[in-house]
Structure formats: structure tokens, C-alpha cells
């Protein structure tokens, strides 16, 4: 099965789930995980209408952003763990950081996002600096990189983790 056919299948399943859950059509957005996939495969998915892609590794993300720079409405999101020292590099490349696990990282992303927004130099179709999101603990297993509910609330308030 090719990339376009896989996308059609997944989109049909999403549409069915939206109907079952009584959600508005198109309210669920597909974030295609592109880690370990080639630039050619991302181009195939793009040609099939996919615009949002998730990457785990900052170096691979940077290489793909550069190789696909002419696709001006392509949006990348960081979906893996991010070390604080890589925040400066990742902020100009992504529309969102899906996994934030410490108040130090929240602060660093905030600082880098403000600096990025002040420069008004956008590489992507993202309307602003990247959004940050916390990742929940996966069924109580901290080994999956998530955090317990109380810790998420502290991070959201800006308390030290």
C-alpha cells in the first residue's frame, strides 16, 4: 500500500470516529509521524494533501525542513523529548512542541519563542512562535516520558517541576 492510499485509509477511519463521537467533520487533525521516513515519502504525503508532520529528532527535523523549504504550507511539530539546550534550534523549525516535561524547558521555549517572534522571521506557515503542550503519563507509566496530572498542573502554572 502506498503513502497516498495509507493516508486515505487513515482519514476515512478518522472521519468515522468523528461521526461516532458526534464531533464536527474535520475537527480531528492528522499529525503524520515522519521520523525515519525519507524526504521523498514526505513529498508523497504532501502531494496527497497532508500538511502536518511530527518529528522526534531535532537534527533530522532540521535536515527535512531545509530539504522541503519550497513547500511553504508544510508544518512540522516536535513530538519527542526535547532537551533544553536544543530549544533555540527547534523554535524556528516547528509549529508546536508536543512534549514538555519540565518548567526549565517551558521557560526556555518561552524565551526562545519571544525572541523568534520579535525577529518576525518565519520559516513556516505557523502564524506565531511554537505552541507548547504537556504530555500525559501513558497509563501510569513514567517510562513513556509523560508526567502525572499534578505535575502537569504545576508546569502549566509555571511552578518549578
Buried (B, 14 or more C-beta within 10 A) or exposed (E): EEBBEBBBEEBEEBBEEBEEEEEEEEEEEBBBEBBEBEEEBBBBBBEBEBBBBBBBBBEBBBEBBEBBEEBEEBBBBBBBBBEBEBBBBBBBBBBBBBBBBBBEBBBBBBEBBEEBBEEEEEBBEBEEBBBBEBBEBEEEEEEEEBBEEEBBEBBEEEEEB
